[in-house]
Amino acid sequence: AYDVLRDHGLNVISYIKEAWGNLCRSYLVEARWFYGGYTATLDEYLQNAWVSVGGPGAIAHACLLLGPPITKTSLDSIKTSSEPIYWSSLITRLSDDLGTSKAEISRGDVAKSIQCYMMKEGVTEDCARDHIKGLISFSWRKLNEASVRSLHPKSIITMSLNMARTAQCIYQYGDGIGTSTGVIKDRLTSLIVDPIPIK
């Protein structure tokens, strides 16, 4: 934050504090649901979950501390949780839920989007998973539309698109940690460890 103040003349502490405050508040909502035995509706869950996945905070930190030159416009984009950040975070959350919800529920976590939809609509898990996949497709359309017509800085749009892409890649086969199928480990090994053959 000091470097941003020195280099750009902008104090970003309030933006970082707000991102962390929003994340902590979303965790508290989930804790209340869990300890109260409450299963949220899908809409209630998604209103909170797009923040609890950490996307807005991650993009805020990336933009403020790692990104290209910071402007007042980019700060305002972060503060208002722009459409690209919202849709990207929603894709991240829904992809996470598809890849890890079974393991997280068995560990005693709060109901995820799949369970929220199943409980309120009275459908099977397969039907709920199909619905969540449909929401991901819808969210991608909205993210692409927002990216094309957005007045937000290109850096915010690029970070939002990349976060959604990365989430879908990571959660396609679990999360690589708690629900590993070995695919993520193989991908990381191929990317970081294995030498690239030069012929």
N, C-alpha and C positions, 0 to 999 in steps of 0.2 A: 504494500500500500504506500510505503514511503517513496518507492521508486516512481510510482504513478504520480504522486504529488509533485515530486521533483521534476520529472520529465514532462508532465502534461499539465501541471498546475491544477489538478482535480483531486479532491479528497474523496476517496472511495470507501472509507471505513463504514459509512452509513449503509452503503449498498451491500457490503459483505455482512454486516450485522443483520440487515433485513433478510438476506438469503438464509442465514443460519437460523434466525428467529422463525421464519416461515417453515423451515424444515423441522425444527423442534416442535412447533405447534402441531404439525401434521402427525408427528410421532405420538404426541399426547392424545390426539383424537383416536389413533389406532389402539393405543393402550387402554383408553376408556372403553372402546368397543370390546376389546379382548376381555378385560377384567369384569365388564358388565354382562358378558355373554351375549352381546348384541351382534347380529348379522345385518350389516348395512344393505340398503338397496344398491343396485349397481350404480345408479346415479350418485348417491351419497358417497359410495366408495371411490368412484372416479374423481369426484370433486376434491377429494383429499389425496388420493393415490398419485396423481400426476405431480404433486409436490413431494410426497414421501419417498418417491423413487429416487429423488436427489437430482433430477435433471436441471431444474431452474438454478439450483445452487452450483452445480458443476459448470453450467454454461456461464454463470455470473463470474465464477472464479477464473475460468479459462479466458473470458473476455477481458476481465479487469487485470489479471496478473500475468497472463501469457500471450494475450492476443496482440493484434496490430495496434497502431496508435489509437488511444482512447479519446472519444469525443463525448460531449454532453448528450448527443443523440443516442450513442450506444449505451450510455448510462441510463437514459430514460427507457430504452428498449428493455433493459434488464429489470428495471424497477416496476414497469407495468406488466411484466410477464407477457411479452408479445405472443402473437399467434404462432410463429415458428417455434418458440420455446414451449408453448403449451402442447401443440400437436406432437412435437418430438418427444416430450416427456410422457405423453399419453401412450405413444407407440412403445417407448421403453418400458413403461409399467405393464402394459398388456402383454408384451413379449416375455417379460420376466415372469408374469403370472402363468403364461402357457408353459414355460420351461421349468418352473420350480414350485408351482403351487402344491403339488402332491407331497413333495418332501417337506415343504414348510408347514403344511397343515399337520402332517404326521409328527412334526417336532413341537406342535402346539402354537403355531402362529395364528394371527388374525385371519379371518376368511378373506380370500382373494376374489378377484373379479369373477372367476369361474364359479366359485361357491356362492357368491352373492346372487349371481344370475340363476343358478340352480334352485336356490332356496326360494326366491321371490317368484320365479316363473314356473316352478315345479317340473323342470325338465331334466333329462339325463346329462351326465357329464359330457358325453360326446356332443350333444346338442349345444351345451353351453360353450364348449371349446370352439365349435363352428361359429357361434355368435361372436365370440371374442376375436376370432380370425377376421370376421366381417368388420368388426370395429377397427381392427388394425388397418385393413384395406381402406376403409372410410377415412381414417386418420391420415393415411399416406396421401390420399387425394387432397385433403384439406391442407396438409403441410406443403404439398407441391404448389397448390393454388396460392397459399400465403407467401411462399418463397418467390413466386413469379411477380405477384402484384405488391409485394411488401415495400414499404418505405424505410424499413429498418436497415441498419448497416449490413453489408454483405458478409462481414465476419460473423454476425449473429446468425444469419441464415445458413452459412456454411457449417458452423458449429452445430446448429440444430439438425441439419440433414445428416451430418456425420455421426452424431450421437444416436439417431434413430437407426441408421444403417448398422452401426456397431452393435447396438442392442439386439437387433434381429439376428445378426451373425452369432453373437455370443449365446443367446438363449435358445437358439434353434435346437441344440442338443443338451438341454439342461443349462447349468451355469458354469460348468467346468470346475466347480469347487464342491458344493454340497450335493449336487445331482449330476456328477460327472459320468459321461459315457465313454470318455477317452478321446473324443473327437476334438475338444478344445485343446487338450494337452498336445495332441498330434499337430494341430494347426500352429500352436505357439512354438513348438519344437521346430517345425518346418520353417517358421518365420524368423526365429531368433537364433536357434542353435545349429541346425543343419546347414552345411556350406552349400552355396549355390554352385552347381557344376558349370564350369566354363570350358567350352569346347573350342 
